[in-house]
């Protein structure tokens, strides 16, 4: 299982295995404790989770551009 999480320092959407305890954000180098981060989606495969991240980024970009 995979989770789409949000970095609590910079807001970057990231992919993490649900078995991991921590994840480092590649953008701001924050060490994220997966127990405490906001999880926005779950997926069975890494490719499915990656597609979810792309869709969420497109939706965010569309809502910020009137």
N, C-alpha and C positions, 0 to 999 in steps of 0.2 A: 504494500500500500504506500501511496505517496500523498503528500499534502502540499497545497499551495499556501505559503505563509507570507506575512508582511513583516519586513524589518521594522522594529520599533524605534530605530534611530533615523533612518532615511526614507522609509516607506516603500522600498524596493520589493517587488513581488519575487519570491524565491520558491524553488522546488526543494523538498526535503523528504527523505524516507521517514515513515512513521516510527521506525525502530531506532532512529537517531535520538540522542539526548540533546545535542547542541548542533548548531550550524553557524558558519561564519559568513557574513554578508560580503560578497565580493566588491560591492560598491563602497561601503564605508568601514569595512573591517570589524564591525560590531560582532561580538560573540552572542548568538541568540540561543536562549534556553527554550527548546521547543515546547515545554510545558506551559510557558508564559506568553508565547507569541500568539498573535491573532491568526487563526486558520480560516481561510476564505473558501477553500474547496478541497475535496479529496478525489483521488483517482487510483485506478488499479495499476496503471503502468506509467512509466516516466514520460512516454510520448503523449499519452492522454493528458497528463498534468502540464506538460509543456504547451499543448494546444490550449488548455484552459488559461494559462498565463497570458498567451498571445491574445486570446479573446478578451480577457479582463483589461489588458492594456489598451486594446482598440476601443473598448467601451468607455474607459476613462478618458482617452483622448477625444472621443466624439462628444462626451458630455462637457468637456472643458472648452471646446471650440463651438461657439454658438452659430 
